[in-house]
């Protein structure tokens, strides 16, 4: 199953506090010999599809909050 995370990217003058921007990234995934990136394992039922999509949505929501915390911290910084 794919994993999503936040990448903090400092920009410009390193003396400025904190990162200037963040990026969302796939931190873990599987790919095949043709280079296709898969976000889920093989799914064979409606329930499996629903669970995989919910897992990805939950990860995205967590990373949304994490990214906003990072940006907010740097505005105060």
Legacy VTK file of the C-alpha trace (Angstrom):
# vtk DataFile Version 3.0
C-alpha trace
ASCII
DATASET POLYDATA
POINTS 77 float
0.000 0.000 0.000
1.282 3.460 -0.856
2.243 5.864 1.938
2.015 9.646 1.754
4.164 12.167 3.624
5.130 15.848 3.707
8.515 17.110 2.499
9.776 20.418 3.916
11.790 22.421 1.379
13.845 25.404 2.527
13.966 28.133 -0.079
16.580 30.775 -0.691
18.408 32.325 2.258
19.117 29.602 4.828
19.265 32.227 7.592
15.489 32.681 7.309
13.490 30.603 9.785
12.056 27.309 8.587
11.013 25.991 5.235
9.315 28.312 2.808
7.155 25.584 1.289
6.123 21.958 1.620
5.399 19.197 -0.890
3.222 16.112 -0.555
4.983 12.959 -1.696
4.582 9.228 -2.018
7.028 8.001 0.600
6.350 4.329 -0.108
4.827 2.598 -3.115
5.091 -0.422 -5.362
5.761 -0.356 -9.080
5.889 -2.969 -11.797
8.499 -3.708 -14.456
6.883 -1.130 -16.748
7.261 1.644 -14.172
3.586 1.930 -13.202
3.161 3.157 -9.626
0.444 1.397 -7.650
-1.442 3.059 -4.805
-3.043 -0.177 -3.590
-2.592 -3.921 -3.643
-4.795 -6.007 -5.953
-8.444 -5.352 -5.084
-11.137 -7.972 -5.733
-14.267 -6.637 -4.034
-16.207 -3.436 -3.445
-15.202 -3.583 0.225
-11.492 -3.785 -0.634
-11.821 -0.823 -3.002
-13.619 1.200 -0.323
-11.009 0.328 2.316
-8.093 1.235 0.035
-9.618 4.556 -0.959
-10.448 5.359 2.681
-6.865 4.554 3.695
-5.494 6.959 1.060
-7.991 9.695 1.969
-7.138 9.331 5.668
-3.422 9.656 4.881
-4.042 12.743 2.738
-6.083 14.356 5.517
-3.297 13.689 8.037
-0.707 15.165 5.683
-2.931 18.200 5.044
-2.896 18.889 8.800
0.846 18.229 9.063
1.636 20.559 6.137
-0.532 23.321 7.588
1.140 22.936 11.008
4.572 23.268 9.380
3.545 26.359 7.407
1.821 27.922 10.421
4.876 27.294 12.631
7.083 29.042 10.089
4.823 32.079 9.834
5.107 32.536 13.618
8.793 31.640 13.607
LINES 1 78
77 0 1 2 3 4 5 6 7 8 9 10 11 12 13 14 15 16 17 18 19 20 21 22 23 24 25 26 27 28 29 30 31 32 33 34 35 36 37 38 39 40 41 42 43 44 45 46 47 48 49 50 51 52 53 54 55 56 57 58 59 60 61 62 63 64 65 66 67 68 69 70 71 72 73 74 75 76
